[in-house]
Amino acid sequence: MPSNYVAQLLADGCTQLWLLDDASGPAASNSVGGGLAMAYGGTFSLGAPGIIPGHTSCRFTSGYATTAADPLVTPFRYTWSCLIRCAAAPVNCTFWDYASGGNGNTEYSLMSTQADTTLNISQTSAANVYYQLFSWPSIGNSAWHQVVTSWDGTNLKCYLDGALAGIQPAPLFFRGGAVLLGIGGMPQRVASAGTRFNGYMCAAAVWTSAVSDAVIANQYTVLAAEATGPVGQPATSGQIQSIQSQLTTQLAQLALIYAAVHKTYP
């Protein structure tokens, strides 16, 4: 069965889309005509359980996949989007890495998980080394998540499961001209292998623009409607008790309506 989520990403104009459901390596094919392939490296396995109908995922351990060319264009704007599921309790690990030398400086845009409970979205610079950082607090390892970041030239934004999670003003210093774009970790740094993503990933997409809040929210709605496994934050015990209480009340109301109708029409 075709995936409505994949169709939605394409309809929303993504310029690159790696589903990571390839039967074998070493290249991750692109679902966008003329799109860049990605080369797998490090430790990974294909054909892992997925979340969208008709597609598997890639299980990264200390592996990665990279493009050989810059997937972005000038004027420089972007949206990164992917579906991830941590394999263990999240630690500080990078799962999306864009390294640019477009200004003659070292520039990074990183997406990562972190072990603490604080959302981190920031832009910093020192000694001609520039960073844009998006780090999500512990998101558990029991469900898949849609994770998205964007930069419109003015603001950095990050989203979790269709909802805006944070926004940070960011000056215009980042440029295109990347050495490479990678998912699963930072392949250009051998020493970073210990902080590469440990988990599952699929449907990694790129836009050369900042996608709107409404479009991202709709994508998650489409995903949740067809997901083949748990997606999004699991309900807390308090939420479950509240739902159970609401259902009990509704059933009691239905019983009263049935009794009244039965009395009127024996």
Helices and strands as residue ranges (DSSP letters): H 4-11, E 16-18, E 27-28, E 38-41, E 44-48, E 57-60, E 64-66, E 78-86, E 93-100, E 106-113, E 120-126, E 129-136, E 145-151, E 155-160, E 163-169, E 178-183, G 190-195, E 199-207, H 213-226, H 237-264
